[in-house]
């Protein structure tokens, strides 16, 4: 039941009005439900390990919960957030040049990207954007927006999808996240609707999508720079110790009695509390920490085998396995994983000759188009970056699709 007493509401507001991110308090506020349901915590599996220099792709589903038309943000606003995330996590952001010179040497491209899911949990095509009217006018950071039974919307499989709930949060809390290893039924991040994206209905101070960048940093294991303690740190080697959070837009350098040198706080880091305009970087060690969550045996490892961003896999039945999609075809595609080339072979020459091969990454970007001239063809893929790809052989009765992994040339 939602809080209905005005005085009680005001008393909470006094204690939370300055809180931009509620992730720190999440375990305390939700510890009872987690303790009562230990079997629903994320199951850590041992899939393949990450590849050196691999661009890791995270499929996203956005649950837009609205009580009025203003809260029902547009597709353009949602998609602008995905672009902002990719810019920030790849350090393609236009304001990267604003990183102060003393910190530029540790600023990093995390090689993590995000895509809107194109296949739903039932194997059907989706836009990856769910819209749901709710009678609830405000939401506390208590996970109720994550359950249809509470007026929210249930999570999709959190081992394959990063669930993002966009709604009207109470007070000045702009977002919060579930840390790696949290309960599967509520895993994901929650974002205030008017700080999500870079266009549309936005708070001017938080109009570059950096709240979502910040919260996904938590979802990938990062802490606040000050470690949520006075004169603390986040356990990351290349982020300096600082006294507490920074707000607004400080001038560089911003120092305190806790500063380790004259460069002071790294207030332009995405894990501080400054305005979006002042944020522009992750560090190399933050990159390592986030990427480590995808390693074999770690909580986000299952995302390496998620293929729900490939719309060609949408169908009326279950999602396909890792080897082939559609009707079984008598074709061999090898090696897998591969390094520089892939061989396509069939014992029946008529099976392949004249057919078109296309190769896509998991976001749907086309890298290779080639017409097969024989029953055995070797395709050179030396310029392809490491990662997961889908090789499609078109022109047959049923398109053959093969999921392939390109290894880094440094991999063992």
C-alpha positions as CSV (number, residue, x, y, z in Angstrom):
1,X,0.0,0.0,0.0
2,X,1.3,3.5,-0.9
3,X,2.0,6.0,1.9
4,X,-1.1,8.2,2.3
5,X,-0.3,10.4,5.3
6,X,1.0,13.8,4.3
7,X,3.0,14.4,7.5
8,X,4.7,11.1,7.1
9,X,5.5,11.9,3.5
10,X,7.0,15.2,4.6
11,X,9.1,13.6,7.3
12,X,10.6,11.3,4.7
13,X,11.2,14.2,2.3
14,X,13.3,16.0,4.9
15,X,15.6,13.0,5.2
16,X,15.8,12.2,1.4
17,X,15.5,15.5,-0.3
18,X,19.2,15.8,-1.0
19,X,19.7,12.3,-2.2
20,X,20.4,12.0,-5.9
21,X,21.2,8.3,-5.9
22,X,19.5,5.8,-3.5
23,X,21.7,2.8,-4.4
24,X,23.6,3.0,-1.1
25,X,20.4,2.5,0.9
26,X,19.0,-0.2,-1.3
27,X,20.3,-3.3,0.6
28,X,19.0,-1.8,3.9
29,X,15.6,-1.0,2.5
30,X,15.1,-4.3,0.8
31,X,17.1,-6.7,3.0
32,X,14.0,-8.4,4.4
33,X,12.7,-9.5,1.0
34,X,16.2,-10.6,-0.1
35,X,16.7,-12.6,3.1
36,X,13.3,-14.2,2.8
37,X,13.9,-15.3,-0.8
38,X,17.5,-16.5,-1.0
39,X,16.8,-18.8,-3.9
40,X,15.9,-15.9,-6.1
41,X,19.3,-14.3,-6.0
42,X,21.2,-14.2,-9.2
43,X,22.5,-17.6,-10.1
44,X,26.2,-17.3,-11.0
45,X,27.0,-19.5,-14.0
46,X,30.2,-20.4,-15.7
47,X,29.8,-19.6,-19.4
48,X,32.6,-18.5,-21.7
49,X,35.0,-15.9,-20.4
50,X,35.3,-12.4,-21.8
51,X,37.7,-11.9,-24.8
52,X,40.6,-9.5,-24.7
53,X,39.4,-6.1,-26.0
54,X,35.9,-7.5,-26.7
55,X,33.1,-5.0,-27.0
56,X,30.6,-6.4,-24.5
57,X,26.9,-5.9,-25.6
58,X,24.2,-5.5,-22.9
59,X,20.6,-5.9,-24.1
60,X,18.2,-3.5,-22.4
61,X,14.4,-3.5,-21.9
62,X,12.8,-0.2,-20.7
63,X,9.7,-0.3,-18.6
64,X,8.0,3.1,-18.9
65,X,5.5,3.5,-16.0
66,X,3.2,6.5,-16.4
67,X,0.4,8.1,-14.5
68,X,-0.1,11.0,-16.9
69,X,1.0,11.9,-20.5
70,X,4.1,13.9,-19.3
71,X,5.5,10.8,-17.6
72,X,4.8,8.7,-20.8
73,X,8.1,9.8,-22.4
74,X,8.5,9.4,-26.2
75,X,10.5,6.7,-28.0
76,X,12.9,9.4,-29.1
77,X,13.6,10.2,-25.5
78,X,14.2,6.6,-24.6
79,X,16.5,6.0,-27.6
80,X,18.4,9.2,-26.9
81,X,19.3,7.6,-23.5
82,X,20.7,4.5,-25.2
83,X,22.9,6.7,-27.5
84,X,24.1,8.7,-24.5
85,X,25.0,5.5,-22.6
86,X,27.0,4.2,-25.6
87,X,28.8,7.5,-26.0
88,X,29.6,7.6,-22.3
89,X,30.7,4.0,-21.9
90,X,32.8,4.1,-25.1
91,X,34.2,7.6,-24.3
92,X,32.7,8.9,-27.6
93,X,30.9,11.7,-25.6
94,X,31.5,15.1,-27.2
95,X,32.5,16.6,-23.8
96,X,35.3,14.0,-23.2
97,X,37.7,16.9,-24.1
98,X,36.7,18.6,-20.9
99,X,38.4,16.0,-18.7
100,X,41.1,17.9,-16.9
101,X,44.7,17.2,-18.2
102,X,45.9,15.5,-15.0
103,X,43.1,12.9,-15.3
104,X,43.2,12.4,-19.1
105,X,45.8,9.6,-18.8
106,X,43.4,7.4,-16.8
107,X,40.2,8.2,-18.7
108,X,38.9,5.1,-20.4
109,X,36.8,3.6,-23.1
110,X,35.1,0.7,-21.2
111,X,34.2,-1.2,-24.4
112,X,30.8,-1.9,-23.1
113,X,27.7,-0.9,-25.2
114,X,23.9,-1.2,-24.8
115,X,21.2,-2.1,-27.3
116,X,17.5,-2.1,-27.1
117,X,16.2,-5.7,-27.0
118,X,14.5,-7.0,-30.2
119,X,13.3,-10.4,-28.9
120,X,11.1,-10.7,-25.9
121,X,11.2,-13.6,-23.3
122,X,8.7,-15.5,-25.4
123,X,10.8,-15.3,-28.5
124,X,8.7,-12.7,-30.2
125,X,9.7,-9.4,-31.8
126,X,9.7,-6.4,-29.5
127,X,10.7,-2.8,-29.6
128,X,12.3,-3.2,-26.2
129,X,10.1,-0.4,-24.8
130,X,7.2,-1.4,-22.6
131,X,4.6,1.2,-21.7
132,X,2.2,0.7,-18.8
133,X,-0.3,3.0,-17.2
134,X,-0.2,2.9,-13.4
135,X,-2.6,4.4,-10.8
136,X,0.5,5.2,-8.6
137,X,1.5,8.8,-8.8
138,X,4.8,8.4,-7.0
139,X,7.2,5.6,-6.3
140,X,9.6,5.1,-3.4
141,X,12.9,3.3,-3.8
142,X,11.4,0.1,-2.5
143,X,11.1,-2.0,-5.7
144,X,7.3,-1.9,-6.0
145,X,7.5,-0.5,-9.5
146,X,9.2,-3.8,-10.5
147,X,6.1,-5.9,-9.8
148,X,2.8,-5.9,-11.7
149,X,1.0,-7.0,-8.5
150,X,2.1,-3.6,-7.0
151,X,1.0,-1.5,-10.0
152,X,4.4,-1.7,-11.7
153,X,5.8,-4.1,-14.3
154,X,7.5,-7.4,-13.9
155,X,11.1,-7.8,-14.9
156,X,12.1,-9.7,-17.9
157,X,14.8,-12.5,-17.5
158,X,17.5,-10.5,-15.7
159,X,20.2,-13.0,-16.9
160,X,19.5,-11.8,-20.5
161,X,18.1,-8.3,-20.2
162,X,19.2,-5.2,-18.2
163,X,15.8,-4.1,-16.9
164,X,15.4,-0.3,-16.6
165,X,12.2,1.1,-15.0
166,X,11.5,4.7,-15.8
167,X,8.9,6.2,-13.5
168,X,8.1,9.1,-11.2
169,X,10.3,8.7,-8.1
170,X,9.5,10.4,-4.9
171,X,11.5,13.4,-3.6
172,X,14.8,14.3,-5.2
173,X,16.0,10.7,-5.7
174,X,16.8,10.4,-9.4
175,X,17.6,6.7,-9.5
176,X,19.0,3.6,-7.9
177,X,20.4,0.2,-8.9
178,X,20.6,-3.4,-7.8
179,X,24.3,-4.4,-7.3
180,X,25.7,-7.5,-8.9
181,X,24.4,-10.7,-7.2
182,X,21.1,-9.2,-6.1
183,X,17.7,-10.8,-6.4
184,X,16.8,-11.8,-10.0
185,X,13.2,-10.6,-9.8
186,X,14.2,-7.0,-9.1
187,X,17.6,-6.8,-10.8
188,X,18.1,-3.7,-12.8
189,X,18.0,0.1,-12.4
190,X,15.2,2.6,-11.7
191,X,15.4,6.1,-13.2
192,X,13.3,9.3,-12.7
193,X,11.4,9.9,-15.9
194,X,12.6,13.5,-16.4
195,X,16.3,12.7,-16.2
196,X,16.2,9.8,-18.7
197,X,17.7,10.7,-22.1
198,X,18.9,13.8,-23.7
199,X,15.7,15.1,-25.4
200,X,12.1,15.5,-24.4
201,X,10.8,16.1,-20.9
202,X,13.9,16.8,-18.9
203,X,15.3,18.5,-15.8
204,X,17.8,21.0,-17.2
205,X,20.5,20.1,-14.6
206,X,20.3,16.4,-15.5
207,X,19.6,16.5,-19.3
208,X,22.6,14.5,-20.7
209,X,21.5,11.0,-19.5
210,X,24.3,10.8,-16.9
211,X,21.9,9.6,-14.1
212,X,21.5,6.3,-16.1
213,X,25.2,6.2,-16.8
214,X,25.8,6.5,-13.0
215,X,23.2,3.9,-12.0
216,X,24.4,1.3,-14.5
217,X,27.9,1.9,-13.1
218,X,26.5,0.6,-9.8
219,X,24.7,-2.3,-11.6
220,X,28.2,-3.2,-12.8
221,X,29.8,-3.1,-9.4
222,X,31.1,0.5,-9.0
223,X,30.7,2.5,-5.8
224,X,30.5,6.2,-5.2
225,X,33.9,7.8,-5.4
226,X,33.9,8.6,-1.6
227,X,32.8,5.1,-0.7
228,X,29.8,6.6,1.1
229,X,32.0,7.4,4.1
230,X,33.5,10.7,5.2
231,X,36.9,11.1,3.6
232,X,36.6,7.7,2.0
233,X,37.3,6.0,-1.3
234,X,35.7,3.5,-3.7
235,X,38.4,0.8,-3.6
236,X,39.4,1.8,-7.2
237,X,43.1,2.6,-7.6
238,X,43.0,5.5,-10.0
239,X,40.1,7.5,-8.5
240,X,41.4,9.8,-5.7
241,X,40.1,9.8,-2.2
242,X,37.6,12.6,-1.5
243,X,35.8,14.0,1.5
244,X,32.2,13.5,0.2
245,X,30.0,13.9,-2.9
246,X,30.2,16.9,-5.1
247,X,27.2,18.7,-6.5
248,X,26.5,21.3,-9.1
249,X,29.6,22.1,-11.2
250,X,32.8,22.7,-9.1
251,X,35.8,24.5,-10.6
252,X,38.9,22.4,-11.2
253,X,40.8,21.8,-9.0
254,X,38.4,21.2,-6.2
255,X,40.4,20.2,-3.1
256,X,39.7,19.4,0.6
257,X,41.6,18.2,3.6
258,X,41.2,14.6,2.2
259,X,42.8,15.4,-1.2
260,X,45.9,13.3,-1.9
261,X,47.4,16.0,-4.2
262,X,46.7,19.4,-5.8
263,X,44.4,17.8,-8.4
264,X,41.7,17.3,-5.7
265,X,38.5,15.5,-6.5
266,X,37.6,13.7,-9.7
267,X,34.2,15.4,-9.7
268,X,33.8,14.9,-13.4
269,X,33.7,11.2,-12.9
270,X,30.3,9.6,-13.6
271,X,30.2,8.1,-10.1
272,X,30.0,11.5,-8.3
273,X,26.9,13.6,-7.8
274,X,27.7,16.6,-10.0
275,X,25.3,18.0,-12.7
276,X,25.3,16.1,-16.0
277,X,27.1,19.0,-17.7
278,X,30.2,18.4,-15.5
279,X,30.4,14.6,-15.9
280,X,32.5,13.1,-18.6
281,X,34.6,10.1,-17.7
282,X,35.2,6.6,-16.2
283,X,38.7,5.5,-15.4
284,X,40.8,2.5,-16.5
285,X,40.4,0.8,-13.2
286,X,36.6,1.4,-13.1
287,X,36.6,-0.1,-16.6
288,X,38.4,-3.2,-15.3
289,X,36.0,-3.5,-12.4
290,X,32.9,-3.3,-14.6
291,X,34.2,-5.7,-17.2
292,X,35.1,-8.2,-14.5
293,X,31.4,-8.6,-13.7
294,X,31.1,-10.4,-17.1
295,X,34.0,-12.8,-16.5
296,X,33.3,-16.6,-16.2
297,X,31.7,-17.3,-12.8
298,X,30.7,-13.7,-12.1
299,X,27.2,-12.2,-11.8
300,X,26.9,-10.6,-15.3
301,X,28.5,-13.5,-17.2
302,X,25.2,-14.7,-18.7
303,X,25.0,-11.5,-20.8
304,X,27.8,-12.8,-23.0
305,X,25.5,-15.4,-24.4
306,X,22.4,-13.2,-24.7
307,X,21.3,-12.8,-28.3
308,X,18.1,-10.9,-27.8
309,X,19.2,-7.8,-29.7
310,X,19.1,-9.7,-33.0
311,X,15.7,-9.1,-34.4
312,X,16.1,-11.9,-37.0
313,X,15.8,-14.4,-34.1
314,X,12.3,-13.3,-33.2
315,X,9.8,-16.0,-33.9
316,X,6.6,-17.5,-32.5
317,X,8.5,-20.1,-30.5
318,X,11.3,-20.3,-28.0
319,X,14.6,-18.6,-28.6
320,X,17.1,-20.7,-30.6
321,X,20.2,-22.3,-29.3
322,X,23.8,-21.3,-29.9
323,X,24.6,-23.3,-33.0
324,X,21.9,-22.8,-35.6
325,X,18.6,-21.0,-36.0
326,X,15.6,-22.2,-38.0
327,X,15.5,-25.4,-39.9
328,X,18.5,-27.6,-39.6
329,X,20.8,-27.3,-42.6
330,X,23.7,-29.6,-43.7
331,X,26.3,-26.9,-43.6
332,X,29.4,-26.6,-41.5
333,X,30.8,-23.2,-40.4
334,X,34.1,-23.4,-38.6
335,X,36.2,-22.8,-36.6
336,X,34.1,-21.3,-33.7
337,X,35.5,-19.3,-32.0
338,X,37.6,-18.0,-34.9
339,X,40.5,-15.7,-35.2
340,X,41.0,-14.4,-38.7
341,X,38.8,-16.4,-41.0
342,X,35.7,-18.7,-41.2
343,X,35.1,-21.6,-43.5
344,X,31.7,-22.4,-44.9
345,X,31.3,-25.9,-46.3
346,X,28.6,-28.2,-47.6
347,X,28.9,-31.7,-49.2
348,X,26.1,-30.7,-51.5
349,X,27.3,-27.9,-53.9
350,X,23.8,-26.9,-54.8
351,X,23.2,-26.1,-51.1
352,X,25.5,-23.1,-51.1
353,X,26.4,-21.9,-54.7
354,X,24.8,-18.6,-55.4
355,X,23.6,-18.1,-51.9
356,X,24.4,-14.8,-50.1
357,X,26.3,-14.7,-46.8
358,X,25.9,-11.7,-44.5
359,X,27.5,-11.2,-41.1
360,X,26.1,-8.9,-38.4
361,X,27.1,-8.0,-34.9
362,X,24.5,-8.4,-32.1
363,X,23.3,-4.8,-32.6
364,X,22.3,-5.6,-36.2
365,X,25.2,-3.8,-37.8
366,X,26.2,-5.4,-41.1
367,X,29.9,-6.1,-41.6
368,X,30.2,-8.7,-44.5
369,X,28.2,-9.4,-47.6
370,X,29.5,-12.1,-50.0
371,X,28.0,-14.4,-52.7
372,X,29.2,-18.0,-52.4
373,X,30.7,-19.5,-55.6
374,X,31.6,-23.0,-54.4
375,X,30.7,-25.7,-51.9
376,X,33.6,-24.5,-49.7
377,X,34.4,-20.9,-49.1
378,X,36.9,-19.2,-46.8
379,X,35.9,-15.7,-45.7
380,X,38.6,-13.4,-44.3
381,X,37.5,-11.6,-41.2
382,X,40.8,-10.1,-40.0
383,X,39.4,-6.6,-39.7
384,X,36.4,-7.7,-37.6
385,X,36.7,-6.6,-33.9
386,X,36.4,-9.3,-31.3
387,X,32.9,-10.2,-30.2
388,X,29.7,-12.1,-31.0
389,X,28.4,-12.3,-34.6
390,X,25.6,-13.8,-36.6
391,X,26.5,-15.3,-40.0
392,X,23.4,-15.7,-42.2
393,X,23.2,-17.7,-45.3
394,X,20.3,-16.4,-47.4
395,X,18.5,-17.8,-50.4
396,X,17.8,-21.2,-49.0
397,X,14.3,-22.5,-48.2
398,X,15.0,-21.4,-44.6
399,X,17.7,-19.0,-43.8
400,X,20.6,-20.6,-41.9
401,X,22.0,-18.6,-39.0
402,X,25.1,-19.4,-37.1
403,X,26.3,-17.7,-33.9
404,X,30.0,-17.1,-34.0
405,X,32.6,-15.7,-31.6
406,X,35.7,-13.8,-32.8
407,X,38.6,-14.1,-30.4
408,X,41.2,-11.4,-29.8
409,X,44.5,-12.2,-31.5
410,X,45.9,-12.1,-27.9
411,X,43.6,-14.8,-26.6
412,X,45.0,-18.2,-25.7
